[in-house]
Amino acid sequence: FYNCETNTVRTETPEQAREQDAKLLAMWTGFPMLRVIDNSTSFNDKLKRCAQPILDLVGISNKSGSHRRYKVLRPPDVKSIPLPTNQSESEINLLVGSKPNNTISIIHRKDGKASTYTY
């Protein structure tokens, strides 16, 4: 439940918060490690769902043993995605080191006016 009464740090209206969320999502779209954690559960469950991608990234197993995986049979209809979308070009360069597992990917994302680089 969104309100400013129980959170003194929060100063924006719900509409302003949605606008900021959309801008933030647009800025990070294309970043390979982007994870969106919705607020469909309790706060404590949301914290657990926030922690799990970090644990996965650093190689710590999921203690509960549950993972959801989905097989994508066909590309989604982008117009049916209930989030703002934009079209961009991405270029991925892999820098392979002399040792095993020593690979770095550099991603250049262009969406018309702006470019971002991530590694």
C-alpha positions as CSV (number, residue, x, y, z in Angstrom):
1,F,0.0,0.0,0.0
2,Y,1.5,3.3,-1.1
3,N,1.2,6.3,1.1
4,C,3.3,9.2,2.5
5,E,2.0,8.9,6.0
6,T,3.9,5.7,7.0
7,N,7.0,6.6,5.1
8,T,8.5,10.0,5.8
9,V,11.1,9.6,3.0
10,R,8.4,9.3,0.4
11,T,7.4,12.7,-1.0
12,E,6.0,12.0,-4.4
13,T,2.4,11.2,-5.2
14,P,1.5,7.7,-6.5
15,E,1.3,9.1,-10.0
16,Q,4.7,10.7,-9.7
17,A,6.1,7.5,-8.3
18,R,4.7,5.5,-11.3
19,E,6.3,8.1,-13.7
20,Q,9.7,7.7,-11.9
21,D,9.4,3.9,-12.1
22,A,8.7,4.1,-15.8
23,K,11.7,6.4,-16.4
24,L,14.0,4.2,-14.3
25,L,12.8,1.0,-16.2
26,A,13.4,2.7,-19.6
27,M,16.9,3.8,-18.5
28,W,17.9,0.2,-17.5
29,T,16.0,-1.7,-20.2
30,G,18.6,-3.7,-22.2
31,F,20.9,-4.1,-19.2
32,P,21.6,-7.9,-19.0
33,M,21.3,-8.1,-15.3
34,L,18.0,-6.1,-15.0
35,R,15.6,-7.8,-12.6
36,V,12.2,-6.3,-11.9
37,I,10.7,-7.2,-8.5
38,D,7.0,-6.4,-8.3
39,N,5.1,-5.7,-5.1
40,S,2.6,-8.7,-5.4
41,T,3.7,-10.2,-2.1
42,S,4.3,-9.1,1.5
43,F,7.3,-6.8,2.1
44,N,9.3,-9.7,3.7
45,D,8.6,-12.0,0.7
46,K,9.6,-9.1,-1.6
47,L,12.9,-8.9,0.3
48,K,13.5,-12.6,-0.3
49,R,12.7,-12.2,-4.0
50,C,15.1,-9.3,-4.2
51,A,17.9,-11.3,-2.5
52,Q,17.5,-14.4,-4.7
53,P,18.9,-12.9,-8.0
54,I,21.9,-11.7,-6.0
55,L,22.4,-15.1,-4.5
56,D,22.2,-16.6,-8.0
57,L,24.7,-14.2,-9.4
58,V,27.3,-15.0,-6.7
59,G,26.7,-18.7,-6.9
60,I,24.9,-19.4,-3.6
61,S,22.3,-22.0,-4.0
62,N,18.6,-21.4,-3.3
63,K,18.0,-22.9,0.1
64,S,14.3,-23.6,-0.6
65,G,15.2,-25.5,-3.8
66,S,12.4,-23.9,-5.8
67,H,13.0,-22.2,-9.1
68,R,10.6,-21.3,-11.8
69,R,11.7,-21.8,-15.4
70,Y,9.7,-21.2,-18.5
71,K,10.3,-22.4,-22.0
72,V,9.6,-19.7,-24.5
73,L,8.0,-21.3,-27.5
74,R,7.8,-18.1,-29.7
75,P,8.8,-14.5,-29.3
76,P,6.3,-12.5,-27.4
77,D,4.0,-9.9,-29.0
78,V,5.7,-6.8,-27.8
79,K,2.5,-4.8,-27.9
80,S,0.9,-7.2,-25.3
81,I,3.6,-6.4,-22.7
82,P,2.1,-4.1,-20.1
83,L,5.3,-2.0,-19.8
84,P,6.7,0.8,-21.8
85,T,8.9,-0.6,-24.6
86,N,11.3,0.9,-27.1
87,Q,13.3,-0.5,-29.9
88,S,17.1,-0.4,-29.7
89,E,20.1,-1.9,-31.3
90,S,22.6,-3.9,-29.2
91,E,26.2,-4.9,-30.0
92,I,27.8,-7.5,-27.8
93,N,31.6,-8.0,-27.8
94,L,33.2,-10.8,-25.8
95,L,36.7,-10.4,-24.5
96,V,38.1,-13.9,-23.9
97,G,41.0,-14.2,-21.5
98,S,43.7,-16.9,-21.5
99,K,42.3,-18.6,-18.5
100,P,39.0,-20.5,-18.3
101,N,36.0,-18.5,-17.2
102,N,37.9,-15.3,-17.8
103,T,35.4,-13.7,-20.3
104,I,34.0,-10.2,-20.2
105,S,31.1,-9.1,-22.3
106,I,30.8,-5.5,-23.3
107,I,27.3,-4.5,-24.5
108,H,26.7,-1.3,-26.4
109,R,23.0,-0.4,-26.6
110,K,21.8,2.4,-29.0
111,D,18.2,3.7,-29.0
112,G,18.4,6.6,-31.4
113,K,19.7,9.5,-29.4
114,A,21.4,7.8,-26.5
115,S,24.0,5.0,-26.1
116,T,24.9,3.0,-23.1
117,Y,27.8,0.6,-22.4
118,T,27.7,-2.1,-19.8
119,Y,30.1,-4.9,-19.0
